[in-house]
Amino acid sequence: MSLLSFHRGLIAAAIVFCLGYGGWELFRVGQPGPGGSMALGSVFILLGLALVYYLLRLNRFLGYDEGNG
């Protein structure tokens, strides 16, 4: 396994975590307890989407050609 494949897998795991945790926090917005669920949920959803953007353009960030995948 190459380092690039490992990095992609790690980023994919981070995406699943961020989107899952963000969704869970947004689901808890109306429930009693300490506030901040809307803020935390929104931040983690945005982080997950930023990681999706990064993963889709990883070759460009690393300086590889588009044709060399």
Backbone bond lengths (Angstrom), bond angles and torsions (degrees), N, CA, C in turn:
res aa  C-N    CA-C-N  psi(-1)  N-CA   C-N-CA  omega(-1)  CA-C   N-CA-C  phi
1 M - - - 1.446 - - 1.527 108.15 -
2 S 1.299 115.43 130.71 1.452 119.07 -179.70 1.523 110.47 -81.81
3 L 1.295 114.83 163.82 1.460 120.57 179.17 1.524 110.83 -64.62
4 L 1.329 117.05 -34.33 1.463 120.80 178.54 1.527 111.13 -66.35
5 S 1.317 117.73 -40.73 1.466 120.67 176.92 1.519 111.17 -64.78
6 F 1.317 117.20 -41.56 1.455 120.91 177.23 1.528 110.69 -62.10
7 H 1.312 117.00 -42.38 1.463 122.19 179.02 1.532 110.59 -62.43
8 R 1.324 116.68 -42.72 1.467 120.15 177.79 1.528 111.33 -62.63
9 G 1.317 117.39 -41.43 1.454 121.05 177.44 1.520 112.22 -64.13
10 L 1.312 116.32 -40.46 1.453 120.82 178.35 1.527 111.41 -65.88
11 I 1.315 116.85 -41.00 1.465 120.70 177.59 1.528 109.91 -66.10
12 A 1.326 117.96 -40.04 1.467 120.79 177.88 1.527 110.85 -61.82
13 A 1.339 117.14 -40.41 1.468 120.55 177.15 1.527 110.67 -64.42
14 A 1.315 116.96 -39.32 1.465 120.87 178.32 1.527 110.99 -65.72
15 I 1.325 117.13 -36.54 1.464 121.10 177.54 1.523 110.01 -63.38
16 V 1.327 116.54 -47.16 1.467 120.88 179.65 1.524 110.06 -60.24
17 F 1.326 117.02 -43.72 1.457 120.47 179.38 1.528 111.32 -63.14
18 C 1.336 117.04 -50.67 1.467 120.47 -176.58 1.526 111.88 -62.02
19 L 1.318 117.51 -46.43 1.459 119.82 -179.21 1.525 111.36 -69.17
20 G 1.321 117.22 -37.68 1.456 120.70 178.35 1.516 111.87 -66.68
21 Y 1.325 117.01 -47.53 1.461 120.49 -179.73 1.532 110.71 -67.46
22 G 1.324 116.81 -39.93 1.457 119.54 177.23 1.517 112.43 -62.06
23 G 1.328 116.70 -41.91 1.467 120.62 176.98 1.512 112.06 -64.65
24 W 1.329 116.63 -39.98 1.458 120.71 178.80 1.527 111.03 -64.08
25 E 1.330 116.92 -42.77 1.469 120.34 177.80 1.521 111.09 -65.26
26 L 1.324 118.43 -39.89 1.463 120.25 178.24 1.526 110.93 -67.51
27 F 1.326 117.23 -31.57 1.461 121.13 176.12 1.524 111.20 -66.15
28 R 1.326 117.52 -30.26 1.461 122.89 -177.56 1.526 113.65 -85.99
29 V 1.315 120.00 3.36 1.468 122.04 -174.01 1.518 112.07 -55.87
30 G 1.313 120.41 -43.66 1.454 122.15 -175.72 1.510 115.13 -84.57
31 Q 1.322 118.71 -5.39 1.456 121.54 -175.51 1.525 110.92 -83.21
32 P 1.341 117.28 151.49 1.461 119.89 178.91 1.528 111.25 -68.62
33 G 1.296 115.00 153.96 1.459 120.99 -179.35 1.507 109.74 136.01
34 P 1.318 116.24 -174.00 1.462 118.78 179.52 1.528 111.20 -62.76
35 G 1.321 115.79 145.52 1.468 120.90 -178.56 1.513 111.94 -76.28
36 G 1.282 115.37 -177.34 1.455 121.27 177.50 1.506 114.24 102.82
37 S 1.335 117.56 -0.12 1.462 119.04 -178.84 1.523 111.89 -65.62
38 M 1.313 116.28 -37.09 1.474 119.46 179.81 1.529 110.21 -65.15
39 A 1.324 116.05 -43.39 1.464 119.59 -179.71 1.524 111.16 -66.29
40 L 1.330 116.68 -47.93 1.467 119.78 179.62 1.520 111.65 -62.22
41 G 1.330 116.42 -44.31 1.460 119.81 179.31 1.509 112.08 -60.77
42 S 1.319 116.06 -44.09 1.470 120.23 -179.74 1.519 111.58 -64.51
43 V 1.322 116.72 -42.87 1.465 120.30 -179.32 1.526 110.96 -63.50
44 F 1.331 117.63 -43.99 1.461 119.61 -178.29 1.521 112.16 -71.63
45 I 1.322 118.06 -33.14 1.471 119.71 174.31 1.526 109.61 -64.04
46 L 1.325 117.25 -43.66 1.464 120.31 178.12 1.528 111.52 -64.24
47 L 1.328 117.27 -40.58 1.465 119.81 176.20 1.526 111.62 -62.21
48 G 1.327 116.66 -41.59 1.460 120.17 177.90 1.519 112.04 -62.61
49 L 1.325 116.22 -42.26 1.466 119.61 178.56 1.528 111.48 -67.34
50 A 1.332 117.17 -36.25 1.468 120.09 175.98 1.525 110.65 -64.68
51 L 1.318 117.19 -37.87 1.466 120.25 177.31 1.528 111.88 -68.75
52 V 1.332 117.19 -34.48 1.468 120.10 175.06 1.532 109.35 -62.49
53 Y 1.330 116.55 -45.27 1.469 121.29 177.65 1.529 110.11 -58.55
54 Y 1.336 116.20 -45.77 1.458 121.07 179.84 1.526 111.67 -62.08
55 L 1.337 116.86 -44.37 1.461 120.68 -178.59 1.526 111.36 -64.64
56 L 1.322 117.20 -40.87 1.461 120.20 -179.47 1.528 112.54 -67.88
57 R 1.312 117.68 -25.09 1.463 122.00 -178.24 1.528 112.57 -116.38
58 L 1.329 116.18 26.69 1.461 121.08 -175.92 1.522 112.00 -60.29
59 N 1.319 117.72 -42.26 1.469 120.04 179.68 1.516 111.49 -60.09
60 R 1.321 117.64 -39.57 1.454 120.89 179.16 1.530 110.55 -67.45
61 F 1.333 117.81 -40.13 1.462 121.40 178.49 1.519 111.05 -63.66
62 L 1.325 116.55 -34.49 1.455 120.64 -178.66 1.526 113.30 -86.18
63 G 1.320 116.64 -8.06 1.453 120.15 176.76 1.504 114.69 88.67
64 Y 1.326 118.51 16.28 1.453 121.56 177.06 1.527 110.16 -83.66
65 D 1.338 115.79 155.20 1.456 120.53 175.07 1.530 109.47 -67.92
66 E 1.300 116.69 155.59 1.468 121.42 176.49 1.530 110.53 -66.85
67 G 1.317 118.52 -31.41 1.459 122.43 -177.18 1.520 114.09 -80.14
68 N 1.326 118.51 -17.15 1.466 121.28 -176.27 1.510 114.35 -89.73
69 G 1.367 119.55 -3.77 1.451 125.32 175.07 1.460 113.41 32.20
